[in-house]
Amino acid sequence: DRSNNRRDGETEEQYNARLQYARDRRANETREQTNARQQRDRQQHRTRYANDRATYFNTNVGFANRDALLDPTVHQPVSLGLRNEECSHCSALLFHQELRWKNSCCGRGDTVLPDECTLKPYPTELFNLLEGHINSTNFWDYIRRYNSAFAFASFGAQASPPPGHGPYCFRIHGQTYHRTGILHPEHGTAPSFAQIYILEGTGQLQARLNNNADCLPNLMSIIQNSLT
């Protein structure tokens, strides 16, 4: 909606009067009129975006190269190589080009973790789920569900996707937060997140399976036992 933009030759008084008229008109709109106006505004935005995009390609790219620029199949892939270079200070695995960057991994020895922060060996049971278990395919297919099944809290944020038609981008407005809820679920409500951890015996396993029907009981049991 361009009603808030100053028009050519418009005085300050005319500008303020036009804005006040628009505000008064919208204040008296019916729901149907509001929906219709918003639909017109969205269509005008789409039209302006398409025109601006076409103008850019015609001016800066040209018709001959426009389709090639938009076609990802004509671009050669870029390879970063193998991530097999080891940091001489912390033994982190890096790409070859990362060896030149001082702000990667430990900052060339500037950051040293105390002994009590040393990571424990990776659980063999979980490693087997990634590589050699008979049901590894199911674990890979639903790995996010298995991960979420053991979360203590749910993630919360006000999503604010950027305008346009570019690649996917998860953008938020404000801050992120974690919802933990009450310790015990309300009557008739299935337990979730931290509420599951206070259940005894097979109650935890069954509660996680109830929330994730595509996950296998034996895999969920392996993960649960490795965390206890």
Secondary structure, DSSP 4 states (H G I P E B T S, - for coil): --TTSPPTT--HHHHHHHHHHHHHHHHT--HHHHHHHHHHHHHHHHHHHHHHHHHHIIIII-HHHHHHHH-GGGSPP-----S-EEPTTT--EE-GGGGG-TTSTTTTTT----GGGPPPPPPHHHHHHHHT-TTHHHHHHTHHHHHHHT-SSEEEEEE-PPSSSSS----EEEEEEEE---SSPPTT----GGGGGG--TTHHHHHHHHH-TTS-HHHHHHHHHHT-
